[in-house]
Amino acid sequence: MSDETRDSNGAILADGDNVTLIKDLKVKGSGGVTLKRGTLVKKIRLTGDPDEIEANVDKVKGLVLRTEFVKKA
């Protein structure tokens, strides 16, 4: 993978990193679940797309997050 996955502040992300949400996010298709700003997301997984990461959160499994909405914890 030539492109590095970076968070909203430009820090490089790797598999297994922990990140924090920087804004409230409504999760589509989850029955109205909203992830609040400041939520800690543990053990992320990189995808082939440098703008997206995969994560599991308490309420939602297999969530895909845009890197522009997270910062490295």
VOPAGU-2260 file (C-alpha; in pm, 1 decimal, decimal comma):
REM VOPAGU-2260
SITE   aa  ch    i         X         Y         Z
SITE  MET   A    0       0,0       0,0       0,0
SITE  SER   A    1     169,8     318,2    -115,5
SITE  ASP   A    2     -65,4     565,9      52,7
SITE  GLU   A    3     -38,1     600,5     428,9
SITE  THR   A    4    -353,1     612,5     636,9
SITE  ARG   A    5    -357,8     934,4     838,8
SITE  ASP   A    6    -595,8    1078,5    1097,0
SITE  SER   A    7    -748,8    1428,0    1093,2
SITE  ASN   A    8    -427,9    1576,3    1239,4
SITE  GLY   A    9    -194,7    1400,8     994,8
SITE  ALA   A   10     -66,7    1131,6    1233,7
SITE  ILE   A   11      -1,2     796,4    1065,9
SITE  LEU   A   12    -241,0     518,9    1172,4
SITE  ALA   A   13    -153,7     148,7    1191,4
SITE  ASP   A   14    -346,9    -173,1    1257,8
SITE  GLY   A   15    -431,2    -203,1    1626,7
SITE  ASP   A   16    -412,7     170,4    1704,6
SITE  ASN   A   17    -672,2     339,1    1925,6
SITE  VAL   A   18    -849,9     648,3    1794,3
SITE  THR   A   19   -1096,3     905,1    1930,5
SITE  LEU   A   20   -1391,7    1052,3    1741,8
SITE  ILE   A   21   -1370,2    1429,1    1684,6
SITE  LYS   A   22   -1743,1    1481,3    1613,2
SITE  ASP   A   23   -2077,0    1311,9    1675,9
SITE  LEU   A   24   -2151,8    1056,8    1403,9
SITE  LYS   A   25   -2491,4     908,0    1320,3
SITE  VAL   A   26   -2450,1     545,8    1213,8
SITE  LYS   A   27   -2664,0     460,5     912,0
SITE  GLY   A   28   -2859,1     135,2     925,9
SITE  SER   A   29   -2812,2      91,5    1300,2
SITE  GLY   A   30   -3153,0     198,9    1423,1
SITE  GLY   A   31   -3058,1     550,8    1522,3
SITE  VAL   A   32   -2729,5     490,8    1704,6
SITE  THR   A   33   -2515,3     804,6    1740,7
SITE  LEU   A   34   -2149,0     777,9    1837,1
SITE  LYS   A   35   -2057,1    1076,1    2052,2
SITE  ARG   A   36   -1754,4    1301,3    2014,1
SITE  GLY   A   37   -1469,1    1174,4    2231,7
SITE  THR   A   38   -1566,0     806,8    2201,5
SITE  LEU   A   39   -1256,3     586,5    2217,5
SITE  VAL   A   40   -1238,9     328,7    1938,4
SITE  LYS   A   41    -990,4      50,6    2015,0
SITE  LYS   A   42    -792,3    -178,3    1783,2
SITE  ILE   A   43    -873,6     -31,7    1442,4
SITE  ARG   A   44    -802,6    -221,3    1120,8
SITE  LEU   A   45    -676,3     -57,4     804,4
SITE  THR   A   46    -860,6    -111,5     477,6
SITE  GLY   A   47    -721,9     -81,2     127,3
SITE  ASP   A   48    -855,9     275,8     118,9
SITE  PRO   A   49    -636,2     535,6     297,4
SITE  ASP   A   50    -950,7     740,9     380,1
SITE  GLU   A   51   -1127,8     461,1     571,2
SITE  ILE   A   52   -1065,9     236,3     872,2
SITE  GLU   A   53   -1265,0     -53,1    1016,9
SITE  ALA   A   54   -1353,1     -76,4    1383,9
SITE  ASN   A   55   -1581,7    -237,7    1637,3
SITE  VAL   A   56   -1760,5     -13,2    1885,7
SITE  ASP   A   57   -1978,8    -128,7    2177,5
SITE  LYS   A   58   -2304,7     -80,3    1987,1
SITE  VAL   A   59   -2187,4    -143,4    1628,2
SITE  LYS   A   60   -1965,5    -420,9    1491,7
SITE  GLY   A   61   -1782,7    -398,2    1157,8
SITE  LEU   A   62   -1809,5     -19,3    1143,9
SITE  VAL   A   63   -1624,6     168,0     867,6
SITE  LEU   A   64   -1508,5     515,4     973,3
SITE  ARG   A   65   -1372,1     798,4     760,7
SITE  THR   A   66   -1026,5     901,9     884,4
SITE  GLU   A   67   -1124,4    1270,8     868,3
SITE  PHE   A   68   -1345,1    1213,3    1177,9
SITE  VAL   A   69   -1084,8    1047,9    1404,6
SITE  LYS   A   70    -762,1    1139,4    1580,5
SITE  LYS   A   71    -500,5     905,3    1720,3
SITE  ALA   A   72    -548,0     842,4    2092,7
